[in-house]
Amino acid sequence: MSPTGLMFLGLTAIIVALTAVLMFSVARIFSAARTTGSRARQGGAEAALLSVALQEAVANLKAQERAMTLRAEASERLSEEIIASLSAGLLVVNLGGEVQIVNPAGRRLLGLDEGPHRGSDYRALLAHAVPVEALIDQCLNSGRAIVRRVVEMPVGHTGASHVGLTVSPLFGESSDVQGAICLFTDLTAVVALEEQLRLKDSLARVGELTAGIAHEFRNGLATIHGYSRLLDLDALPPAFRTYVEGIRAETEAMREVVTNFLNFARPTQLTLSPVDLRAVAERAADDLRGDARALKGDILVTGDFATVEGDDVLLRQAVSNLLRNAIEACAAAGTAPSVVIEADIDRTQGVCILAIRDNGPGFAEAVRDRVFHPFFTTKPQGTGLGLALVQKIVVTHNGRVVAGTGPGGGGRVNIILPLLLSS
């Protein structure tokens, strides 16, 4: 082969070798690029997956938080509804004396307004109910519970007159006293029933002990009166005639007192039937209206009346006695009698309240609790049996009678009778 041919073959071999090296280098570059791109794509996918998982976790946490908040709000609402629905009163105070909770029943029983009372000092809040305040003080200071106390509220208190009270200390996590929890129950009706039973028993004993004595006393008076009638007044000297007339008058008056007492002491026999209290009030007013008008006064009947189970005649007698007492009290004070029979129905207590009020001097506080006692009277010529008979009639009807003074002064007597079930 010629030198030229050998040179051509050498150049060709060099070119082929260079081309192979170049192609290998390019292949390595492209291979590295492909590897780097694959890794980059794999890293991006992992980051995307991690971001999605994080977002889902955050969303789940927020959903759980919302659910827990809703459950907490529902639980709080339920607690508030339970507390508000309790028929018993609830009062919670902290150690500093601040009111934390007082439910509607508690406000009613304690005679409080609508409030709000949270944060108020319980001592100021219960300034009108000192017995309750004292028991809370005792519990906070001693850390011991005070169980089932019956508290009589002060006169003029607008809530319950008698309250059953339990005060328990409120303990914290470290078992130290954090406040006090007070539970109240209205015992007004229970105490009234106990008093009614005691009064019935007392009236029965009075009747049993004195009826026999009164009978003998009346027989003796009848004998004295009879002998005095045998005397011929015309044949007696004027001085003796005056004495005999005095004996006759006094024995007649005493016979009337004894007869009234025997009527009072005798066991009351009721003829029960549905009684319309408006009709009772109207008839009693008609019977006494003439007496009131003779003194330039009048009797008014008004209000929301009810039907009760009772004895129509006896209930009318009780109302008539009260009207007569009111007219006489006004007349003694020199006042034209303005007497009102006013009725109201309290369906929560199941009673009808029949109030007889006047514009007279009213009942003095010193005698208010004694006006229904037999033979107690403030009238010069009174027997002290009129109001006692009223109480006996009302108690026999399972009711109560309360004497007091009206808002504008004057006497006020409330007859409180249980409603007929159909009312």
Secondary structure by P-SEA (a helix, b strand, c coil): ccaaaaaaaaaaaaaaaaaaaaaaaaaaaaaaaaaaaaaaaaaaaaaaaaaaaaaaaaaaaaaaaaaaaaaaaaaaaaaaaaaaaccbbbbbbccccccccccaaaaaaacccccccccccccccccccaaaaaaaaaaaaacccccbbbbbcccccccccccbbbbbbbbcccccccbbbbbbbbaaaaaaaaaaaaaaaaaaaaaaacaaaaaaaaaaaaaaaaaaaacccccccaaaaaaaaaaaaaaaaaaaaaaaaaaaacccccccccccaaaaaaaaaaacaaaaaaaccccccccbbbbbbccaaaaaaaaaaaaaaaaaaaaaacccccccbbbbbcccccbbbbbbbccccccccccccccccccccccccccccaaaaaaaaaaaacbbbbbbbcccccbbbbbbbbccccc
